[in-house]
Amino acid sequence: MRNGKPKQDKYTKATSGQPATRQSQAPKSREKGVEKSGKASQGKPIQQTDSFLDELKNDLMAFFQINDEKSFTQEQILEHFDTSDRRMKLLMHGLIGELTDEGTLIRQEDGSYRADADANLTEGVVDHVNSRFAFVIPDTASGVRRDKDDDIWVSTDDLSGAVDGDRVRVVRFKDSRNGGRNGSRRRIEGKVANVIERGRSELVGRIEIGASYGFVIPDSKKIYDDIFIPKEKLGGASDGEKVIVRLTKYPDQHSSKQRFEGEVITVLGIAGQNNTEMHAILAEFGLPIHFPVDVEQEAEAIPTQILDKDLAHRRDMREVTTFTIDPIDAKDFDDALSVQVLDNGNYEIGVHIADVTHYVLPGSKLEEEAYKRATSVYLVDRVVPMLPEKLSNGLCSLRPNEDKLTFSAIFELTPNSQIVNEWFGRTVIHSDRRFAYEEAQDILNSKKGDYFDELQLLNELAYKLRDERFKNGAINFETVEVRFRLDENGVPLAVYPKIRQDTNKLIEEFMLLANKRVAEFVHSLSKRNKNGEENTMVYRVHEAPAEDRLRSFSDFARRLGYKLNVDDEHLSNSMNRFMESIEGKPEAGMLQQLAVRTMSKARYSTDDLGHFGLAFKRYSHFTSPIRRYPDMMAHRLLQHYLDKGKPADRDDYEDKCRHSSERERMAAEAERASIKYKQVEFMSRMAPDQAFEGVISGVTEFGIFVEITENSCEGLVRMQDLSDDFYEFDKDNYRIIGQRTKKMYTFGDAVVVRVKETNLARRSMDFALISDNAGRATDSGTSHRSVRSDDSRRSSGSRSASSARQGSSTKSKEGTAAKGENRRGGRGRR
């Protein structure tokens, strides 16, 4: 150990009643072997190992915690740590005493010591980012991920049978060999003690069938081994089809290999077909494809006529000019605007929202399913709605020339967009016209057409509202979204950026106004409560970014020649100046995306934390109840307080907020996966020699990522394909440098590439570099020296029978990585 002798694995299991010794025999397993039930406390945070004693103390903590079902005498501990030096013995005795005083260790009646089962254990969820290691993301009271420095690094060998998405208990410890330099923060490391709950019971993938068994190759990039399928459990699947597999056996906790077994429960279809792949993406992220029969039946039973009793206590707005403005391909219209000029020269603007909660009642099957889904999911070629079609596209959709029940926020605005009066309540409206964004924009541009005066007025008011918002500190994030033109079979014919025009911003501004004022109104009603108790409300919150993340982004921008002053008292002003400075530059898109990632993630909460990005003290989601469950909650709460109800149960609504935030995250991941799939499919149709201009959007140890300028499709130029030199990765400066030529490739550089390979199964692309911004030819078509990638990849082709017989895990292959590598370098098999 520290006295000059080699140290035994410090976490090797000791045998009960016998001291752990350094015999030549193989070390015993670290695993405890028996999972414990019950929820452990988070315990105090492990100390930073700023000294030798801190590290030694943490080593002791980890040993006891991993072996927490046994007790050890001090002599056994000294023997385990191979401590013979007198001074070291005294130090160890002292540290054991400290741990006992702190409650981490418990002294038994016989004088031995054991771990307190709840000390130094953290619960969290496994994020298996790489075949070699994972992170455990600790639980928080709010359900929001803390700073990434709080994540616990766990070697794959120490996952104890846990896989991506599992909820686990992890023992935390430190290792000075992985410490930071120059005072930088050291990462927390740990080992999974036991699996609390499996994160997934089903997986999606492509099946390969042999003579007496099959294997499913998972679509998930965070599952690194295949699922073995016995012959009798193939479920009628044919070779090469996409399937959903129910897992019947998980990896053994005493093995680092992720060996799965399963049974086919659903055959999605032939891999590569559009419908198959979209269903596979939904299944991969645990999202529903169809509504349960009883939910559909309950929806169909709702009457379509509006009865007199439905109009009771509603404000009749049917005679006021009203219209909707939505995307051209929209089917559900959940918001409408009404306009009328008042005698005093002010304007009455109504924001009318579909009254979904009139139809979806608490305790109903519809309510249960809406909560379960929590959001509609928008894939490239389809919408998976939160509510059945009869509601989402029929009863609740504010279609033109039909009376509709709505929940409204009505504002009296001055010509300068100042609010004079406001009213909130249930209404009935009659939409006079349905506009597509493009159609309304054409009317504004040509200054003629249906309702031109009303559209122009709304646009002028929206500009003033937007100017006021930015004046108050809102940040102008304008990230690029892509859209697709598909043929009748879902094949992408074109990819192009989504253009936001005045009509998009007009609708957005009035929706922001309604969401903000509803939140403020509910809060204002708290003053009538006894003891000043605040009304429970569902807020959309967005906290200020962490200072260290801001500084890292600022340093990165400075290296590219841009200034972002994070010390500015008004950060939003500095951020907006930065956004203006990059506008029109080749690297603008990537920098905007990085800036957004620097920010905290918006979420739902009953805590009144404000919205940093919008510069609103209070903000809710009220305007899209057809597609978001939190908006339904906001509607119910608003009506409850209008009826003079007492503050609602905060804990109940907070649980619903956490669920809604999580479902929103899953839906967003599925949407991104569908976009990536269609981008890869689109690029796979390009001619092999077609050249594309792009910019470097990422730099890693295994290559550079390039985003094509015209369509935002991104692919990887592998390091081994840069054959003119041996390139080294300069992590601190976001670049790679040639050893011989000193040639550099860095973030934001303009390049020209061609498509080398596409892999639809992995939703990934490989590019070959044709020329860089200096115009130097680089594409030689052969590979020589390269920086070795840390991870090899699974080949997209069929595996041999001999490798299949080895089970669902094989050894990694040396040499060139197979096509289909994902952008983080990670799904090679060990």
N, C-alpha and C positions, 0 to 999 in steps of 0.2 A: 504494500500500500504506500503510505507516505514515508515509511521508514526504510524505503529502498527495496522492499520485496515486491514482486509482481502481485497484483491484487486479483483475487477471484472475482467473477461476475458478482457485483454487489447486490443483485436482486435474486440470486439463486435461492431456491426454496430450501430451508433447513428442515431436517427430520425431527419430529416431536421427541423431546427428551434427549436428543443427541446434538452436540455442537456441529455446526457446519464447518467442514474442513476443506483444505485445498488438496484433496487426493487427485490422482491422475484420472480418476473416473470422469465420465462425461457429466457436465453440470445438469442438475435437475431442473425441471420446468419451473418457470416463474409463475405459471398460472395457479390460481387457488383451487380450481377444480369444482367448486360449488358456488353457484350464483346465489346471492343473498337478495331477499325481497325487502321491500320497504324503502322509503325515500330517505336518502342521506342528506344531511345538511351540507351547505356549500362550504362550511369551514372557513377559517381565515385564509386570506391569500398567502401563498407561499412567499417567503422572503426572497428578495433579490440577493443573489450570491455575490455580494460585494467583497467577501473575505473568504479565506480558507475555512474558517470555523462555520460560516453560513453554509458553505457547500457541504461540509462534513455533516452538519446538522440535518440538512435536507436529505443527504444519503441515508442517514439513520431513519428519518421519517418515512422515506420511500420503502426501505426494507421492512419495517414493521407493518406498513399499510398493505403491502403486497402479500405479506404472510400474516394477515390479521386474524386468522382463525387459530393461531398458535401463540404461545407465550415463550419468552426466552429469558434466560438469566443473563446477567451482565457478562459472565465468563463466556457464554455461548456467543454473545455479540462480539466480544473481543476476538474470539476464535474465528468467527465468520469474516470479520474485517482484517484478519491476519495481523492483529496488533500485538506486538511484543515489547515495544519501546515503553519505558516507564512513563515518560511525559505524555506519550500518546494515550496510554491507558487512563491517566488522570483526566485528559481532555475528554475522552469518550465517556467516562463516568460523569463528568460535569454536564455534558450535553444531554445524556440520558436523564439526569436530574432536571435540566431545563425543560425538556419535552414533557416530563411528568408534571412539573409545576404548571405548564401551560395547558395541560389537559390532553395533549396529543397522545401520551402514553398513560396507561393505567397500571399501577403497581399491585400485583396479586398478593394474597396472604402468604404464599410461599417465597416471596421475594423476587419472583420473576416479573417480566413486563410484557404487556401486549398492547396493541394499537387500540385506540378508541375508534370504533367502527365508523363514526361520523367525521372524524378529523381528517383534514387534508384531502377529502374526496370532493370531486366536482361532478355534477351532472351536466350533460350536454349532448349534442348531436354530432355524429361523425360526418365530416366532409372529406371524402377520400379523393383528394385532388391529384394524386400521383400514385403510380404503382408502388413506389417505395415508401411513401409516408402519407399520413392523413392529418387533419386538424380536428380536434374536438372543440366545437363552438359552445362555450358555457351558456347555460340558461341564465336569463335575466328576468327580473320581476315584470318588466314591460313586454318581454318577448322580442325585444330589439337587440340585434347583435351589437356588442360593445366594440371598442377599438380592436382591430385585428391582432394587436400585440397581446391581447388577453387570450387569444386562441391557444390551445395546447397542442403542441407538435407531438405526434405519436408515430413511431416507426410501424410499418406494416406488420413486422414481426411481433409487435406488442399490442395488436388490436384485439387479441383474445377472441377471435371468431366474429368480431363486429365488422359490418360492411357499411358502405355509404348510406346515410339516412337513419341509421340505428340510434336510438337513445341509449346512452351508456353512463356508467360511473367510471371516472378516470382518476388515478392516483397521480398527483402532480409532484415533480421533482426538477432539480436543475443539474446541469452538467457543464462544468467550466470549459470543457473542450469545445463547446458550441457557443461560448460567450462572445459578446460583441467587443469590438476594439474601440480605443479612444473614448471610453465612457459611453458608448452606445448601449442601448438596452439589450439585455440578453433574453432570448426566447424561453418561454416556459415549455418544459418537456414533460411527458407523462406516459403512463401505460394504462390501458383499459383494464379495470378490475372485473367488470361484468357487464353484460348486455341487459338493460332494463326492458326495452321494448324494441322489436324489430320494426324498422322504418318502412319496409315494403314486403308484401307477401306475393307480389306478382312482378314479373319482368317481361319486357317486350324484346323480341329479337328475331333473327333469321335462323331457320332450322336447317341443319345438315343431317341427313339420315344415312346410317350405315346398314350393315346386314342385320344387326341385332340390337341396335340402340341408335340414339340420335344425340346431337348437341345443338343447343341454341346459343348463338353468338349475340350477346345483349347489345341493344342499341345504345344503352346508357354508357357514356364515356367514363363513368366512375365505377363501373363494375369490370374487373380486369380478368375474369376467367369465365369460361363457358358453363352452361348448365347441362348436366348429364340427364338424358331422358331415357328411361327404360323402354324397351320395345312395346310393352303393353300399355304405355302411357303416352304414346305419340298422338293420340286424339284424332287420327285420320289425316294428319298433316303430311304434305308432300315435300320432297327435298326443295329447298330454296324459298319456301313460303315464309311470310311474316306471321308470327304467332304470339299469343299471350300465354305465359307459363306461370302456373302456381308453384311456388317454391315449397318443396316437401322436406328438404334437408338444407340446413345452413352450414357454413364453415364451422369446423370443430374449434372450440376455444383453445385447445392445446396445439393448434397448428397455425402457421402463418399463411398457409395456402387457402385461397378462397374457393373451396370445393362446394359446389351446389348440386342438388338434384331437384327435379321438378316434374310436372306433368302438364301437357298442353291442354288448356281449357278453351281457347278460342283460336281459330284460324282466321287471320285477317285478310289473307289473299296473297297474290303473287308479289314478292318484293319488287319495288320499283314502280308499281302502278300507283297513280296519284291517290286514289281513294284509300288504298292499303296504307300508304305512307302517312297520310293525314290521320287516319285512325290509330296508327302505330304511335305517332307523336302524342296524341291525346292519352293513349293508354300508358305511355312511358312516364308521363307526368301525373298519372292518377286522376285524369279528368274524364268526366262521363261522355259517352257517345249518344246514348238515348235516354229518354225519360222513362221512369217506371210506369207501368200500365195504369196503376191506381192514380198517379199524378195526372196523367193525360185525361183520364176519365173525370176526375174532379174538375179540371179546366173546362172540359166540354160541357159539363153540367151548368156552368155559369150562364145566366140569361144574357142575351146580347142587347136587349132593349133597355133604354134608360127610363126608369119609372118616375112618377111624380115624387115618391118618397126619397128617391136618390137625389132630387134637386133641392130638397128641404135643407135650409141652413147653408145654401151655397150662393155665392155672388154670381149673378148672371152676366157673363161677358160676351154673349153670343153676337151682339150687335156691334162690337168693337172690331175694327180691322185687325186681323190676326193671320200670321203665316208661319211656316216652318222653313228652315234652311239647313240642309243636311248633305252628306256625301251623295253623289249621284247613284251609288249602288245600295244606299241604305234601305232597309225594309221596316225598321222600327223607328218611329219619330217620337222621342220622349220629351221634347221641349219645343215650345212655340213662343213667339213674341207678338205682343199687341201694341198698337200705337194710336194715340189720339192727342190732339192739341187742345189744351184747356183754355178757358176764356181769359185767364190771367197771363197768358203767354207762355206758361210752362207746359211740359209734356208729361203725359201719363204713359209710362212704359210698363207693360206687364210681362213677367217671365212666368210662363205657364208650363207646369210639369205634370206628366201623366200621373193620375192618382192611383197608383198600383195598389196601395194598401186598402183601397175601397174594395178590391176584389180578392186580394190575398190576405186571409184572416189568420190571426194567431191560432195555433193548434191544428191548422189544416195540413193536408198532405202537400199542398202547394207551398205553404210557408216552410215546412220542413225541408223540402227539396231546394227552395230558394236559398235558405240558410246554408245547406250543405254545399251548394255550388258557390254561393257568395258573389259570383261575377259571371258575366258572359265571357267567352273566349273567342278571340278574333284571329283565326288562322288566315293564311294567304287567300284561300279559296272558299272559305265558309265561316259562318258564325255558329258557335255552339252556345245557345242562349241560356240565360239563367231561368227564364220562364218559358212554358210551352208556347207554341206558335199562336194559339188562339188568343193569348194575352199579349205576347210581345209584338206580334205583327197585326193583331186585330183589336181587341177591346181597349188595350192601353195605348195603342199607337195613334198619335194625333194626326190622323189622315185628313186630307182636305175634304170639305163639304160634308162633314159629319159632326154631330154634337159629341163632345167628349168631356168626361169628368177629369178635372185637374186640381192640382194644389199649386197655388200661385203666390208669387211675391210681386207686388205692384208698387211702383215708385213714381212719385212726382218729382221730376227733375227740372232744374232751371236750364236755360240755354247753355250754361257753363258746366252742366252735368253735376250740379250740386243737388243732394237729396233734400227735399223740403218736407215730404211726407212719405210714409211707407205703410203698407198693409199686407198681412199674411193670412191666408185662409184658403178654404176649399171653394172652387169655382166650377162653372161649366162654360166651355168655349166652343166656337165653331170656326175652324181654320178655313180661310178663304183661298189659300194658295199654298202649294208645295214647291219650294225652290231647291234646286241643287246649287251647291256653292258656285260652280262655274257659271250657271245661268244667272244668278243674282249678281255676280261680278260683271258679267257682260252688260247687264242693265246699268250698273254704276258707271262702267267705262263709257258706254254709248250715250248715257244720260237720257235714255228713253226706255219704255217698257212698263210692264205691270208693276204698280206700287213703287215707282221710281222715287217719288217724294219721300215716302216712308223709309225706303232703304237708305236714301241719302241722309235723312235725319238721324237714323240709327247709327250710321257710319260716323257722322260728325260727333255724336255723343260718345261713341265708343273710343274715338281718338282722344277725346278729352279725359275720359276715365283712365285710359292707358297711360297718358302723360302724367296724370296725378299719381298713378300707382308707381311708376318709375321714379317720380320725384320723392316719393315716400320710402324708397329703398328696394323696390322689387328688382330682381335680376332677370335680364333678358336672355334666357336660354333658348336658342333656336337650333335644335338638333335636326339633322336631316333624316327624314323617313323615306323608305322606298316603297314603291307600288309596282304591281305586276300586271301585264296584259296577258291573259291566259286564253288558250283555245278551248273548245268544247270538252276536251279530255283533261283539262287542267295543266296542259303543257305550257310553260312560260315562253311567250313570244317576245316580250320586251320587259326590261327592268328600268325604271326611271324614278328620279326623286320626286317626292310629294311636295308640291308648291303651295305654300300658305299665302293666301291673298287677303285683301281687306275683309271679305265676307267671312272667312274663317276666323279672323281676329275679332270681327264684330260679334259673332255668336259667343266666342270665348269670353269676351269682356263682360257681356251681360250675364253669362253663367257665373263668372267669378263674383260679380256684384251680388247676385242672389245668394250664392253660397256663403259669402262673407256676412251679409246682413242677416241671414237666418241665424247664423251662429251668434252674432251680436245681440239679436232680438231675444233669443232664448236666455242668454246670459243676463240681459237687462231685466227679465221677469223674475230673477232670483231675489230682487230686493223686497218682494212681497212675502218671501218665505220667513218662517219663524227662525230666530237666531241667525238670520242672514245666510242660511244654508244654500250653497250654490246648486243650481239645477244641473242634473246629469244631462250631458249632450254628447253625441258622437262627433268628434272633431277630426279633421284631416290635419295632422301635425307634421311639421318639417323643422327639425332642430338645426341650429347653426352648425357648420362643419367643425371638426376637430382642428385645432391650431396646427398640430404637427402635419396633418394631411395637407392643409392649405400651404404650409411652408414648403413641403416637398413638391407640390404642384407648381408653386411660384418659382422654385429653383429650376425645375424642369423647363418652364416657359422662358426663364432668363437665358438658359443655354441655347434656346432657339432664337433669341434676340427680342423677346417680348417682356414687357414689364407688368407685373401684378403685385401691387403693394398690399400685402396682407396686414400690415400695421395700420393701414388707413382706418380712421375712426368709423368711416362709412364704407365697409367692405363692399357693399353692393355697387357703390359708385366706381370703385376701383375695378370690380369685376366687369361692369358694363363697359368701362373704357377699354379693358382688355379685349372684350368681345368685339368691340368696334375696330380695334387695331388688327385683328386677325381676319376680319371679313374680306372675302375674296381671295385669300391666300390658299395655296394648295393644301396646307396642313390644317386649315380652319376646322374641317369636319372632325378630325381626330382630336384636336385640342378642345373643341366644344364637348365631345363625348367624355374626355378625361376630366374636364371641369365639372361636368354633371356627376361623374363618379366620385369626385372629391367631396361632393355634398353628402349630407346624411340622406337616408332613404325616407321618403314620405310614408306615413302609415296612419292607421286609425287608432284613436285613443279617446278615453273620457277625460284625460288630463288636458288642461287648457294651456298648451305649450306654444301656440302660435304657429305661423307658417313663415319660415325664414325667406324662402325663395320668392314668395309673393309679397312679403313685407306686410302681412295681415296679422293683427293681434289675435284674432279668432277667425277660424275658417272651418266650414263643414262641407260635406258632399250632400247636396239636396236635389241636384238637377238631372240625375240619371237613374231613377229607381227601376226602370225596365232591365237594366244591365248591371246594377250594383246593389247588393244587399245593404250596405251602410246607408245609402240614400233612403231605403225603406225604413230603417231605424230612425233616421233623422225626421222623416215625415210623421212617424208615430209619436216621437217625442215632442215635436212642435205642436201637434194637435192636442196632446196630453196637457201641455202647458197653456195652450189657448183655452182649454176647458178648466183651467185653474187647478190642475193636478199638482200633487206634491212631487218633490225630486224623486226620480226613478232609481231603482237599485243599480248603483254604480258598478258593483262587482259583476253582475250579470251582463251588463253592457260592455264592460271591459273584456270579458271573455269572448264576447261576440266580435269585438274589435280585433282582438288578436287572431281569431279564426279568419276573419275577412282579410286581414293583412297577409296572412300566410297563403290563402287561396289566390289573392291577387298576384303574389310573387310567382306561384306555380303557373298561373295563366300567362304571365309575362314571359316566363321561360319557354312555355310551349309556343307562344307566338313567335319568339325569336328563333326557335328551332324550325318552325315552318318557313320563315323567311330565309334562313340559311339553306334549308333543303332546296327551295326553289331557286335560289341564287346558284347553287352548285349545279342543279339540273340545267339551268339556263346556260351556264358557262360550259357544260359538257357538250353542248351542241355547236360550240365555236370551232372554226377550222384550226388545226394544230399549229399553223404558222401565223395566225392572226395576232397582230401586236396591239397591246393596250397600254395607254399611259396611266400611271398610278403614282402613289406616294407611299413611302414606308410608314406603316401605321403601328409597327411594333418590332422590337428587337429582343431576341432571346439567345440562349446559348446554343440552340439547335437551328437557328435560321432567322430570317427577317420576314415579317408579314407585310404584304403590299395590298393596299386598297385601290381598286380601279376607279379612276375619277368619274367616269361617265355613269357608272351604275352601282357604286359602293360595294361591289363584290370583293371579298377579301380572300387571299390565299397565301400560302407559305412558300418562300424560296429557301430550300434547305441548305444548310451550311455545306454539305458535301457536294452540292451542285455549283458552288462558287469555286470553280476549278483553277482560277488564275493565281491563287495564293492560299496560304493557310491562315484563316481568319480566327481571331480571338475575340471573345465577348467582353466588352468593357461595360459592366453593369452600371457603374456609377454615372456614366455619361451617355447611356442609352445608344450604344453604337457597337459595331464590330470593326476591327482593325486588321488589315493584312500584315503579317509578320515581315514579309520581304518588301512589299511595295508601300507599306504604310497607308494604303488606300482605306478610306473609311466609308461605311454606310451607317447613317443615323436617322432617327425619327424625323419624318417630314421631308426627306430627300425625294426628289422626283426621279422616277425610273420608268423603263418600258419593259413589259413582261409579255410572255405568252403562256397559255395554259399547257401544263405538262401532264398532269393527271387530275382526275376528279374521282371522288369516292362518295357516292350517294348514301351508302350505308352509314358512313361516319360523318356525313355532311361537311366534308372538307375538300380543299383543293390544293394542289401543288402547282406553283408557277416556276417558270424558268426565266432568268434575267436575260433580256436582250441587250439593253444598254442602260447606263446610269445617267445622272444629270450632266456628266461631262461628255456624254456621247460615246464613251468607250465601249466597244463590243465586248460582251462577257459570255455569251451563250456558246459554249464549245461542244455541248452535247455529251460530254463525258465527265466522269467524276474522279478526282484524284484525292488529295489530302483534304481533310476537313476536321473541324472541331467535333469530337464525338458527342452525339446526343446522349443524355442521361438515360433515356428510355427507348427500348425498341418497341415496335408496334406489331399488332396482329395483322397478318396479311389478309387482304380482302378475298383471296381465293380459297379454294377448298383445302382442308387439311388432309394429310395422309392418314391412312388407316392406322399406321403405327403410332402416330402422335395422338390420334383419337383414343387409342387404348390406354394411354397414360392417365386418362381422367380429364377433368376440366381445367387442368393446370399444366403448362409446359414450361421448359426453360426458355429464357430470353435468347434471342438470336443475335449474334454479333454482325457487324457490318451495316450496310445501308438499311435504314428503316423502311418498312413497307409503306405503301401509299395508304392514305387515310389517317395520317397522324393528326391529332387535334392540336389546337393552337397552344396548349399549355404543355405539350411534350409528353403526354402521359398515358397510353393504355397498353404498354408492352407487358407481356406475361413474364412472371418470374420463373 
